[in-house]
Amino acid sequence: MPVLGLSFDDVVTTTRAVRKRLDTTRPVPMSEIMECLEIALQAPSGGNGQGWRWLVVTDETKKAAIAELYRSAALEMFERQAADTTLSPSTRRAYEGAVHLAKTLEDVPVLVIPCALGRIDGADNQRSAGFYGSIVPAVWSFQLALRSRGLGTVYTTAHLKHERELARLLGIPDDVTQVALLPVAYTRGTDFRPAERHPVEAVTYVDTWGAGMQDAGVSEGAQQV
């Protein structure tokens, strides 16, 4: 059950990408993972197909092998970006966190790999949107459930450069698509805050691309959308 006592709005606005603050020293009970996955399974999927599978990895040898594949795919790039002084401080901090995670991935108690049944290699945008849209909401629900229980994670995809090698390591069939890799651990502290974001008015258009609420003749607070 949730332990932080956060409201729904608190959970969805403070579920952050956690890398440096994953507590690699504290075991995560499998019961917690299963409870959060049970919540994730309530997410919608196209045609209610529920074509998802969740691979939970706790074996130390397999985690070490996954970490090596992850590092070979992205560590050099992460390190280069973290040192790039042309990037904003916040972006560089994100890459510094990515470097830290890559170097410590095998120490994270649990790695969760959400998978979708089937392959859509080379598919058009309509099919791709439906395919990934049938599992990504469940992944986000899983992340929210973790947050409410004092656990954290980050949605990573760097390992997909070596998707076939990882599939062989874990026995994943060729006709199954790995969607992400989620390192799961309790967090060091639970005081996460909403992140800085662009004002909603700057990224929301009404009726026509580029048209804001005033352009569309909508008075603030006067019309329900």
Secondary structure, DSSP 8 states (H G I E B T S, - for coil): ---S---HHHHHHH--B-STTB-TTS---HHHHHHHHHHHTTS--GGG---EEEEEE--HHHHHHHHHHHHHHHHHHHHHHHT-TTS-HHHHHHHHHHHHHHHHGGGSSEEEEEEEES--TT--HHHHHHHHHTTHHHHHHHHHHHHHTTEEB--B-GGGGGHHHHHHHHT--TTEEE--BEEEEEBS-----------HHHH--SSSTT--TTTTT--TTTS--
